[in-house]
């Protein structure tokens, strides 16, 4: 059995020193210490583990979760850890304990279910579950976290997916579409259909590149909460099978700020410095 648990630090772009005191001089010429607010910090915990269930079946568990020592607002933390409904301890030890529990539950579930079929597995397989949280950007107090997951428990192929969430660290909340634009859902969905081929998935066939629109499984591309943004566009991210065939992979569709002109929330537009 292999078991590795590591506490990882992210790049220095996201990690800063803790609260410091600075000296100021008052009108009487006296120096006083003024405590400064705690700087934004990020840490992470990663668990890698695998066991051999039989000669032909190995199980692997991998998970990485971020830790935010400087975030104290519990509603914001609940939103950040939305996939873990029962989490109450957001500390490094609390997150590590949660991951170990999830690992054991995964192993025990497969062990229990495999009693009926494990003897039928005649060639070597590795079944796995994996998940990860990664900060993609932190600009103007908007923190974008990408959540990824993957799994394989037999069958033709594995499954994987993405969740994109942006958090407003200034106002301690998850950013919703209504915080960005007042454009109606129908108009947003029309723009998504119009822009479906702007970022190609990379899928090819014997004739070369295949457009995303050729692999659509839906008549209407929904404007979901799975979005993020930068200084140029609002992006909607779709996992395999969500709007296209599995072979298309995940699909990202941009909508430019120019296309949303006249509907942008003034506060958001100002904060993102959109002209």
VOPAGU-2260 file (C-alpha; in pm, 1 decimal, decimal comma):
REM VOPAGU-2260
SITE   aa  ch    i         X         Y         Z
SITE  UNK   A    0       0,0       0,0       0,0
SITE  UNK   A    1     129,8     341,5     -95,0
SITE  UNK   A    2      22,3     642,5     105,7
SITE  UNK   A    3     150,2     995,5      53,1
SITE  UNK   A    4       5,3    1306,5     216,2
SITE  UNK   A    5     163,2    1639,0     131,5
SITE  UNK   A    6      88,0    1995,5     230,7
SITE  UNK   A    7     167,7    2211,5     -70,7
SITE  UNK   A    8     222,9    2584,9     -99,0
SITE  UNK   A    9     102,6    2767,2    -408,6
SITE  UNK   A   10     306,6    3021,4    -598,3
SITE  UNK   A   11     421,1    3338,3    -427,8
SITE  UNK   A   12     164,0    3525,8    -636,2
SITE  UNK   A   13    -104,2    3402,1    -398,0
SITE  UNK   A   14      89,1    3365,7     -70,1
SITE  UNK   A   15     171,9    3668,3     138,9
SITE  UNK   A   16     296,6    3736,5     489,0
SITE  UNK   A   17      62,8    3737,3     786,3
SITE  UNK   A   18     -57,1    4046,2     969,3
SITE  UNK   A   19     217,3    4299,8    1040,0
SITE  UNK   A   20     236,1    4618,2    1240,0
SITE  UNK   A   21     360,9    4944,8    1096,1
SITE  UNK   A   22     471,5    5259,7    1275,0
SITE  UNK   A   23     300,4    5594,0    1221,0
SITE  UNK   A   24     367,3    5933,8    1372,1
SITE  UNK   A   25      78,7    6132,7    1520,5
SITE  UNK   A   26      42,3    6511,1    1533,5
SITE  UNK   A   27     231,8    6523,7    1862,4
SITE  UNK   A   28     529,7    6354,9    1704,3
SITE  UNK   A   29     471,6    6028,6    1889,1
SITE  UNK   A   30     520,5    5696,6    1711,0
SITE  UNK   A   31     240,3    5443,2    1741,3
SITE  UNK   A   32     195,7    5090,6    1602,5
SITE  UNK   A   33    -101,3    5040,2    1372,3
SITE  UNK   A   34    -201,0    4677,1    1301,9
SITE  UNK   A   35    -243,4    4602,6     930,8
SITE  UNK   A   36    -514,8    4371,1     796,3
SITE  UNK   A   37    -413,0    4010,5     741,5
SITE  UNK   A   38    -291,5    3949,4     388,3
SITE  UNK   A   39    -457,5    3696,2     160,1
SITE  UNK   A   40    -291,9    3353,6     193,4
SITE  UNK   A   41    -344,3    3016,2      29,2
SITE  UNK   A   42    -219,4    2670,1     125,3
SITE  UNK   A   43    -320,5    2322,0      10,4
SITE  UNK   A   44    -342,9    1958,8     115,7
SITE  UNK   A   45    -297,3    1670,0    -126,0
SITE  UNK   A   46    -362,0    1301,4     -63,3
SITE  UNK   A   47    -230,3    1030,9    -298,1
SITE  UNK   A   48    -301,4     669,6    -213,1
SITE  UNK   A   49    -345,9     334,9    -385,2
SITE  UNK   A   50    -422,0     -23,7    -284,0
SITE  UNK   A   51    -427,7    -354,1    -466,6
SITE  UNK   A   52    -769,2    -513,2    -434,7
SITE  UNK   A   53    -680,1    -825,8    -633,2
SITE  UNK   A   54    -424,2    -944,2    -886,9
SITE  UNK   A   55    -621,2    -769,2   -1158,7
SITE  UNK   A   56    -766,5    -463,7    -983,8
SITE  UNK   A   57    -589,4    -168,9    -825,9
SITE  UNK   A   58    -764,7     129,9    -667,4
SITE  UNK   A   59    -623,2     481,2    -663,3
SITE  UNK   A   60    -738,8     791,4    -477,8
SITE  UNK   A   61    -603,8    1141,1    -544,9
SITE  UNK   A   62    -738,0    1468,1    -413,0
SITE  UNK   A   63    -606,6    1821,1    -370,2
SITE  UNK   A   64    -794,4    2086,2    -175,4
SITE  UNK   A   65    -698,3    2445,9    -114,0
SITE  UNK   A   66    -692,0    2604,8     230,2
SITE  UNK   A   67    -756,6    2973,9     296,9
SITE  UNK   A   68    -623,4    3071,3     642,0
SITE  UNK   A   69    -704,0    3438,5     590,0
SITE  UNK   A   70   -1070,9    3386,0     494,8
SITE  UNK   A   71   -1287,4    3391,8     805,4
SITE  UNK   A   72   -1637,2    3435,4     658,9
SITE  UNK   A   73   -1811,1    3097,7     698,1
SITE  UNK   A   74   -2071,1    3159,5     427,1
SITE  UNK   A   75   -1792,6    3231,8     180,0
SITE  UNK   A   76   -1604,4    2919,8     293,2
SITE  UNK   A   77   -1922,5    2712,0     257,9
SITE  UNK   A   78   -1952,6    2837,5     -99,6
SITE  UNK   A   79   -1587,0    2763,3    -176,2
SITE  UNK   A   80   -1625,6    2407,0     -45,7
SITE  UNK   A   81   -1969,2    2361,2    -201,4
SITE  UNK   A   82   -1901,5    1998,9    -300,1
SITE  UNK   A   83   -1840,8    1899,9      63,6
SITE  UNK   A   84   -2172,4    1962,2     233,7
SITE  UNK   A   85   -2074,8    1833,9     578,6
SITE  UNK   A   86   -1747,8    2021,4     619,4
SITE  UNK   A   87   -1724,7    2232,8     935,2
SITE  UNK   A   88   -1349,2    2249,3    1000,6
SITE  UNK   A   89   -1178,5    2458,0     732,4
SITE  UNK   A   90    -830,9    2429,4     886,5
SITE  UNK   A   91    -544,0    2230,5     735,1
SITE  UNK   A   92    -602,7    1945,5     980,4
SITE  UNK   A   93    -977,0    1954,0     915,5
SITE  UNK   A   94    -934,4    1933,2     537,9
SITE  UNK   A   95    -675,4    1656,0     568,4
SITE  UNK   A   96    -911,6    1455,0     790,6
SITE  UNK   A   97   -1192,3    1503,7     537,1
SITE  UNK   A   98    -977,5    1375,2     248,5
SITE  UNK   A   99    -869,0    1066,6     443,7
SITE  UNK   A  100   -1234,5     992,0     524,0
SITE  UNK   A  101   -1334,3    1028,9     157,2
SITE  UNK   A  102   -1047,0     799,9      55,7
SITE  UNK   A  103   -1160,0     529,0     299,1
SITE  UNK   A  104   -1521,5     559,8     183,8
SITE  UNK   A  105   -1413,0     516,2    -180,7
SITE  UNK   A  106   -1209,4     203,7     -99,6
SITE  UNK   A  107   -1481,3      51,4     117,8
SITE  UNK   A  108   -1751,0     114,6    -142,9
SITE  UNK   A  109   -1554,7     -60,6    -419,5
SITE  UNK   A  110   -1456,9    -347,9    -187,5
SITE  UNK   A  111   -1819,3    -405,2     -97,8
SITE  UNK   A  112   -1954,6    -384,9    -452,5
SITE  UNK   A  113   -1671,8    -583,7    -612,9
SITE  UNK   A  114   -1762,8    -907,9    -435,3
SITE  UNK   A  115   -2012,4    -981,9    -711,2
SITE  UNK   A  116   -1785,3    -913,2   -1009,6
SITE  UNK   A  117   -1418,4    -908,3    -913,9
SITE  UNK   A  118   -1367,0   -1269,1   -1027,4
SITE  UNK   A  119   -1489,1   -1165,6   -1374,6
SITE  UNK   A  120   -1207,2    -911,7   -1421,3
SITE  UNK   A  121    -955,6   -1103,8   -1630,1
SITE  UNK   A  122    -706,0    -828,9   -1719,1
SITE  UNK   A  123    -520,9    -569,2   -1513,1
SITE  UNK   A  124    -718,3    -251,1   -1441,6
SITE  UNK   A  125    -674,0      60,4   -1230,2
SITE  UNK   A  126    -992,5     218,8   -1103,2
SITE  UNK   A  127    -958,5     566,8    -962,3
SITE  UNK   A  128   -1122,8     877,6    -832,5
SITE  UNK   A  129    -953,1    1216,2    -839,9
SITE  UNK   A  130   -1040,8    1576,6    -763,6
SITE  UNK   A  131    -853,2    1903,3    -750,8
SITE  UNK   A  132    -897,8    2271,4    -667,6
SITE  UNK   A  133    -675,7    2521,8    -848,2
SITE  UNK   A  134    -665,8    2900,6    -840,1
SITE  UNK   A  135    -665,6    3021,3   -1199,8
SITE  UNK   A  136    -653,6    3393,1   -1121,2
SITE  UNK   A  137    -698,4    3647,5    -844,5
SITE  UNK   A  138    -749,2    3991,9    -995,1
SITE  UNK   A  139    -932,8    4294,1    -850,7
SITE  UNK   A  140   -1036,3    4076,9    -552,5
SITE  UNK   A  141   -1210,1    3830,7    -785,4
SITE  UNK   A  142   -1071,0    3483,0    -714,5
SITE  UNK   A  143   -1133,0    3222,4    -985,4
SITE  UNK   A  144   -1112,4    2859,1    -871,0
SITE  UNK   A  145   -1134,8    2569,2   -1113,9
SITE  UNK   A  146   -1258,9    2242,2    -965,3
SITE  UNK   A  147   -1178,0    1928,3   -1164,5
SITE  UNK   A  148   -1280,7    1568,2   -1109,5
SITE  UNK   A  149   -1226,6    1236,5   -1281,1
SITE  UNK   A  150   -1312,3     872,1   -1222,2
SITE  UNK   A  151   -1298,8     528,4   -1375,3
SITE  UNK   A  152   -1479,2     222,0   -1242,6
SITE  UNK   A  153   -1482,1      -3,1   -1547,5
SITE  UNK   A  154   -1645,3      52,0   -1883,1
SITE  UNK   A  155   -1536,0     197,7   -2215,4
SITE  UNK   A  156   -1371,0     511,0   -2076,9
SITE  UNK   A  157   -1330,4     728,3   -1772,5
SITE  UNK   A  158   -1541,8    1033,4   -1689,6
SITE  UNK   A  159   -1428,2    1382,1   -1598,6
SITE  UNK   A  160   -1565,6    1728,9   -1552,5
SITE  UNK   A  161   -1509,3    2088,5   -1445,9
SITE  UNK   A  162   -1669,1    2343,6   -1218,6
SITE  UNK   A  163   -1571,0    2708,6   -1249,9
SITE  UNK   A  164   -1643,9    2948,8    -965,6
SITE  UNK   A  165   -1545,6    3308,9    -909,5
SITE  UNK   A  166   -1552,6    3453,4    -557,7
SITE  UNK   A  167   -1580,5    3819,5    -468,2
SITE  UNK   A  168   -1330,1    3853,8    -183,6
SITE  UNK   A  169   -1427,7    4217,1    -131,1
SITE  UNK   A  170   -1791,8    4131,8     -55,7
SITE  UNK   A  171   -1742,8    3771,0      66,5
SITE  UNK   A  172   -1967,7    3596,3    -184,2
SITE  UNK   A  173   -1975,9    3384,4    -497,9
SITE  UNK   A  174   -2018,1    3589,6    -815,0
SITE  UNK   A  175   -2348,5    3528,7    -995,6
SITE  UNK   A  176   -2435,0    3616,7   -1355,1
SITE  UNK   A  177   -2664,6    3893,2   -1232,6
SITE  UNK   A  178   -2361,6    4058,7   -1070,2
SITE  UNK   A  179   -2203,6    4085,6   -1415,9
SITE  UNK   A  180   -2480,6    4145,0   -1669,5
SITE  UNK   A  181   -2852,2    4216,1   -1691,8
SITE  UNK   A  182   -2878,8    4048,9   -2033,5
SITE  UNK   A  183   -3165,8    3802,5   -2050,6
SITE  UNK   A  184   -3102,6    3429,2   -2048,0
SITE  UNK   A  185   -3243,3    3392,1   -2399,1
SITE  UNK   A  186   -3005,1    3652,7   -2540,6
SITE  UNK   A  187   -2707,9    3500,0   -2360,1
SITE  UNK   A  188   -2797,0    3159,8   -2501,7
SITE  UNK   A  189   -2820,3    3307,3   -2851,9
SITE  UNK   A  190   -2468,0    3448,2   -2809,8
SITE  UNK   A  191   -2341,8    3111,8   -2685,9
SITE  UNK   A  192   -2475,7    2942,9   -2998,9
SITE  UNK   A  193   -2325,2    3217,6   -3215,3
SITE  UNK   A  194   -1981,6    3179,1   -3051,2
SITE  UNK   A  195   -1977,2    2798,4   -3017,5
SITE  UNK   A  196   -1683,1    2758,6   -3259,3
SITE  UNK   A  197   -1464,7    3044,5   -3134,9
SITE  UNK   A  198   -1251,9    2815,3   -2914,9
SITE  UNK   A  199   -1210,7    2480,4   -3087,6
SITE  UNK   A  200   -1200,6    2169,5   -2868,8
SITE  UNK   A  201    -919,6    2016,4   -3074,5
SITE  UNK   A  202   -1132,4    1727,7   -3198,9
SITE  UNK   A  203   -1036,9    1589,6   -3540,2
SITE  UNK   A  204   -1150,8    1314,3   -3776,2
SITE  UNK   A  205   -1023,2    1173,6   -4105,1
SITE  UNK   A  206   -1108,0    1505,3   -4273,1
SITE  UNK   A  207    -927,6    1722,3   -4018,5
SITE  UNK   A  208   -1066,2    1968,6   -3761,3
SITE  UNK   A  209   -1421,2    1914,0   -3636,3
SITE  UNK   A  210   -1615,6    2223,7   -3530,8
SITE  UNK   A  211   -1780,6    2221,9   -3188,9
SITE  UNK   A  212   -2115,5    2292,9   -3354,2
SITE  UNK   A  213   -2095,1    1962,9   -3542,0
SITE  UNK   A  214   -2094,3    1768,6   -3215,1
SITE  UNK   A  215   -2377,6    1944,5   -3032,2
SITE  UNK   A  216   -2633,0    1727,4   -2853,9
SITE  UNK   A  217   -2864,7    2016,5   -2763,9
SITE  UNK   A  218   -3076,2    2267,9   -2951,6
SITE  UNK   A  219   -3010,8    2538,8   -2692,2
SITE  UNK   A  220   -2680,5    2593,3   -2512,9
SITE  UNK   A  221   -2774,4    2684,3   -2154,8
SITE  UNK   A  222   -2624,1    2987,5   -1981,9
SITE  UNK   A  223   -2513,2    2805,2   -1666,0
SITE  UNK   A  224   -2339,4    2914,3   -1346,9
SITE  UNK   A  225   -2023,6    2738,2   -1467,4
SITE  UNK   A  226   -1846,4    3055,8   -1582,6
SITE  UNK   A  227   -1540,2    3272,2   -1527,1
SITE  UNK   A  228   -1399,6    3589,1   -1684,2
SITE  UNK   A  229   -1090,0    3791,6   -1762,0
SITE  UNK   A  230   -1028,0    4140,4   -1899,8
SITE  UNK   A  231   -1158,1    4042,7   -2245,6
SITE  UNK   A  232   -1442,1    3790,1   -2212,8
SITE  UNK   A  233   -1697,8    3607,1   -2005,6
SITE  UNK   A  234   -1639,9    3231,8   -2051,9
SITE  UNK   A  235   -1885,7    2943,1   -2009,7
SITE  UNK   A  236   -1732,6    2598,8   -1952,6
SITE  UNK   A  237   -1913,5    2273,3   -2036,9
SITE  UNK   A  238   -1801,7    1924,6   -1931,5
SITE  UNK   A  239   -1820,2    1619,2   -2161,8
SITE  UNK   A  240   -2177,8    1509,5   -2241,4
SITE  UNK   A  241   -2317,1    1840,5   -2110,5
SITE  UNK   A  242   -2376,9    1987,7   -2456,3
SITE  UNK   A  243   -2163,0    1770,5   -2688,5
SITE  UNK   A  244   -2056,9    1410,7   -2738,8
SITE  UNK   A  245   -1782,1    1272,4   -2513,7
SITE  UNK   A  246   -1536,3    1273,9   -2805,1
SITE  UNK   A  247   -1557,7    1654,1   -2814,5
SITE  UNK   A  248   -1413,5    1680,0   -2465,6
SITE  UNK   A  249   -1491,4    1990,3   -2263,5
SITE  UNK   A  250   -1612,1    2302,7   -2442,4
SITE  UNK   A  251   -1535,6    2665,8   -2353,7
SITE  UNK   A  252   -1743,3    2942,1   -2516,0
SITE  UNK   A  253   -1645,2    3308,7   -2482,9
SITE  UNK   A  254   -1873,2    3611,3   -2488,3
SITE  UNK   A  255   -1684,6    3937,5   -2526,4
SITE  UNK   A  256   -1749,0    4241,1   -2309,6
SITE  UNK   A  257   -1832,8    4428,6   -2630,6
SITE  UNK   A  258   -2117,0    4183,1   -2696,3
SITE  UNK   A  259   -2247,3    4254,8   -2346,3
SITE  UNK   A  260   -2213,1    4631,2   -2386,7
SITE  UNK   A  261   -2498,9    4821,5   -2227,9
SITE  UNK   A  262   -2591,1    4535,2   -1994,1
SITE  UNK   A  263   -2282,2    4524,5   -1770,8
SITE  UNK   A  264   -2324,4    4601,0   -1402,0
SITE  UNK   A  265   -2159,7    4946,1   -1356,4
SITE  UNK   A  266   -1980,3    4842,9   -1035,6
SITE  UNK   A  267   -1844,2    4528,2   -1198,3
SITE  UNK   A  268   -1741,8    4716,5   -1513,4
SITE  UNK   A  269   -1555,7    4975,8   -1310,1
SITE  UNK   A  270   -1384,3    4719,1   -1089,5
SITE  UNK   A  271   -1267,4    4514,2   -1389,6
SITE  UNK   A  272   -1165,2    4834,5   -1573,0
SITE  UNK   A  273   -1369,9    4740,2   -1879,8
SITE  UNK   A  274   -1383,2    5023,9   -2131,7
